[in-house]
Amino acid sequence: MHTKTDSEDTSLAPSSPDNSRPTAYYVQSPSRDSHDGEKTTTSFHSTPVISPMGSPPHSHSSVGRHSRDSSSSRFSGSLKPGSRKILPDAATGVGGRHHRKGQKPWKECDVIEEEGLLEDDRSSKSLPRRCYVLAFVVGFFILFSFFALILWGASRPQKPKITMRTIKFDHFGIQAGSDATGVATDMISMNATVKFLYRNTASFFGVHVTSSPFDVSFSELTIGSGAMKKFYQSRKSQRVVAVSVIGNKIPLYGGGASLSTPSGATPLPVPLKLNFKLRSRAYVLGKVVKPKFYKTIDCLLTLHPQKMNAAISLKNCTYT
């Protein structure tokens, strides 16, 4: 047997025009009680609402839809960047695809997607510190290399200049003798001084100068040799360098038979050749930029007996 409720009796009973008492109806609003942090249950509380115009109460479906929309909007509005995300629950359908009719699940998805985009933006904008350090090191290396290349290119044309001056023979004689093994042969001895002018043309660096031995040869045979002391030449300066060339009892092995005399004096002109190599090194930027300059010098000369102890001009020279 069906028992009528108060609301049904009120709706079925005829309303009297003289009855001024307002009609009362009930609206069920959902409230969520969290029991375990994940699942939610819905309980309805009846709240009497007085209609001043005596309008008929709304249907239960409209009440439920209105309450669910309001709760969904409150839930989606409470989500902000950095808040805890709601994972889908298969039992309750909260946050998942199985929403009840009237709910708006796209609002939750929009909020979650916006939060993910914000996190991606923050992660893309904040670069690690090691990236800045690496960029600084690479940039410094490129700038330093470019600066060193400019200095190297500017220093290459500023080569030193060498000008041969004179050679003076203090002694030059040939006499009979024997070598270290006892073989009889003519022996030659000489003592000479070579002078040349060294000029550093560089405007912003000095140079360290060394050389190979100064060799004086006769018929492709070295008869005298000398070593130059290394020196430093400052920028835009010059000096005259003197080198002693000495030969003591160098065996000729028949090469100078026409030059030997009993007195040891040389009656005929003697063709000789002087050759050496100068090495100049500049430290423009420490050991990073250190240009090197090489100059090989060959001079042909003739020693006349009457020009002994006199300076012989070195004009027939080649510089390579």
C-alpha positions, 0 to 999 in steps of 0.5 A: 500500500502506497503512503502519501507524503506530505509534499504529495498531499500538499500538491494534490490538495486544492488551494484555497484562495483565502489561504495566505500561508505560503507553500513550503518545499524542500531542496536537497543540497549535496555535501561531501564527507571524506572518509579515506581521502580518496572516495567520496560519498554524497549525503543530502540534507533537506532544507526548507525553502519558503516560496513567497508566491506559492509557486510549485516546487521544483522537480527532483531532477532539476534540484539534483542537476543544479546542486551538482553543477554548483559543486562541480564549479566549486571543485574546479575553481578550487584547483590552482597551480601547485595544488594536488591533482585528483586522480581518476577513481573507478568506484566513485567516478570522481576525476575520471571519465564516468561522470554522472549526467549533468556534471562538467568534467572538462573543467577539471581537465582544463585546470590540470592541463593549464597547470602542466603548461605552467610547469613546462614554462617554468622548467624551460625558462630556468636553465641550469647554472652549468649551462651559463658557465659553459657558455661563458667558457666557450665565449671567452675561448672564442674571444681570446682566440680571435684576439690572439689571431689578430696579434699573430697577424699583426706581428708577422709583417714586422720582421727583423732586418739584418745587414752584413757589414764587414769581416776582418782576418787577423790571421790566415796561414797554411803550413805542412802538418799531419792530422790526428791519424798521422796522415801528412797534409797541409793544415790551415789556421785562421782568426777572423771577426764578422760584424753585422747590423741587427734591427728589430722593426717591431713596434710592440714586441721584442725578440730573442735572437740566436744563431747557428754556427758562423762557418767560413769554408774553402772549397766546400771544406769548413776551415773556421767556425764561430758561435754568436751569443744569444741576445734580446733586442727590444722593440724599435731598436738595433745593434751591431753584433760581432762574432769571432770565427776561429780555425786551428790546424784544419787539414786540407787533404790536398785542397790548398796545395797551391796556397801553401808556402814555406813561410805559411803566408798566402801569396794568392787570393783565397775565395771563401764563403761565409754562411749562418742562420739567424733565429728570432723569436718574439713572445707577443702574448706569453707562450700563446702568440710567439712568432718566429723569424728565420733568416739564412745568410750566405756571403761570398768573399775573396781574401787578398794577402795585402788586405790582411788585418783590414776589414773586408766589406760584405756586399755579395750576400744573399738573405733567404 
